[in-house]
Amino acid sequence: MRQRALAVSSKGAETLPEATPQSWGRKGEVPAYCSHCAVNELESMARLGYPLFITEFDPDPGKPCGWTLYKDPERIPEQYFARLGCTKDATRFRKIGSGT
């Protein structure tokens, strides 16, 4: 999507100026469009205690991004929590569909 946005207008590639959880702590590297993936991670942190879909973001618009999913949230490296401004706390982990 960001490659298409860049092809149409340079505005599609404008980056977020500040390092925030919505930019994975990156200053001036994450286009505003791409921040929705960081927000998805933050939302699952709030609901489940861990990021469900971890985005492998590359600041090079010519390279694709990807998602990594861990079957066991305890195996998610701390770095993926830290870049969202969070700490890994297994006591907050909730199972999907468990209703708890």
C-alpha positions as CSV (number, residue, x, y, z in Angstrom):
1,M,0.0,0.0,0.0
2,R,2.8,2.5,0.8
3,Q,4.4,1.7,-2.6
4,R,1.1,2.6,-4.3
5,A,0.7,5.7,-2.2
6,L,4.2,6.9,-3.1
7,A,3.5,6.2,-6.8
8,V,0.5,8.5,-6.6
9,S,1.8,11.3,-4.4
10,S,4.8,12.0,-2.1
11,K,2.2,12.8,0.6
12,G,1.5,9.1,0.8
13,A,5.0,8.6,2.1
14,E,5.1,11.3,4.7
15,T,6.6,9.9,7.9
16,L,5.6,10.4,11.5
17,P,8.0,13.0,13.0
18,E,8.1,11.7,16.5
19,A,9.2,8.4,18.0
20,T,6.0,7.0,19.7
21,P,4.4,3.6,20.2
22,Q,2.4,4.3,17.0
23,S,5.7,4.4,15.1
24,W,7.4,1.5,17.0
25,G,9.7,4.1,18.6
26,R,11.1,5.2,15.2
27,K,11.4,8.9,14.5
28,G,10.8,10.0,10.9
29,E,10.8,6.5,9.4
30,V,7.2,5.2,9.6
31,P,4.7,6.6,7.1
32,A,1.4,7.7,8.7
33,Y,-0.4,4.9,6.7
34,C,1.9,2.2,8.2
35,S,1.1,3.3,11.8
36,H,-2.2,1.3,11.7
37,C,-0.1,-1.9,12.1
38,A,1.5,-0.5,15.2
39,V,-1.9,0.5,16.5
40,N,-3.1,-3.1,15.8
41,E,-0.2,-4.4,18.0
42,L,-1.1,-1.9,20.7
43,E,-4.8,-2.9,20.6
44,S,-3.9,-6.6,21.0
45,M,-1.6,-5.6,23.9
46,A,-4.5,-4.0,25.6
47,R,-6.8,-6.9,25.1
48,L,-4.5,-9.9,25.3
49,G,-1.4,-8.6,27.0
50,Y,0.8,-9.3,24.0
51,P,1.0,-8.3,20.3
52,L,-0.9,-10.8,18.2
53,F,0.4,-9.9,14.8
54,I,4.0,-8.6,15.0
55,T,4.8,-6.4,12.0
56,E,8.3,-6.7,10.6
57,F,8.4,-3.1,9.3
58,D,11.2,-2.1,6.9
59,P,11.6,1.7,6.4
60,D,12.7,1.1,2.8
61,P,9.4,1.5,0.8
62,G,10.8,-0.8,-1.9
63,K,10.9,-3.7,0.5
64,P,7.8,-5.5,1.8
65,C,6.7,-5.7,5.4
66,G,5.6,-8.9,7.0
67,W,3.9,-10.4,10.0
68,T,5.1,-12.8,12.5
69,L,2.8,-14.8,14.8
70,Y,3.9,-16.7,17.8
71,K,1.9,-19.8,18.9
72,D,3.1,-19.2,22.4
73,P,3.1,-15.6,23.6
74,E,5.8,-16.3,26.2
75,R,8.2,-16.9,23.3
76,I,7.7,-13.3,21.9
77,P,11.0,-11.5,22.4
78,E,11.0,-8.5,24.8
79,Q,12.0,-6.1,22.0
80,Y,8.5,-6.4,20.5
81,F,7.0,-5.1,23.7
82,A,9.6,-2.4,24.3
83,R,9.1,-0.8,20.8
84,L,5.5,-0.3,21.8
85,G,6.4,1.3,25.1
86,C,5.3,-1.8,27.0
87,T,7.0,-4.4,29.1
88,K,6.5,-8.1,28.8
89,D,4.3,-9.4,31.6
90,A,3.2,-13.0,31.2
91,T,0.7,-12.5,34.1
92,R,-1.4,-10.3,31.7
93,F,-1.5,-12.8,28.8
94,R,-5.0,-14.0,27.9
95,K,-5.8,-16.9,25.6
96,I,-7.8,-16.1,22.5
97,G,-11.4,-17.3,22.8
98,S,-11.0,-18.3,26.5
99,G,-13.4,-15.6,27.7
100,T,-11.0,-14.8,30.5
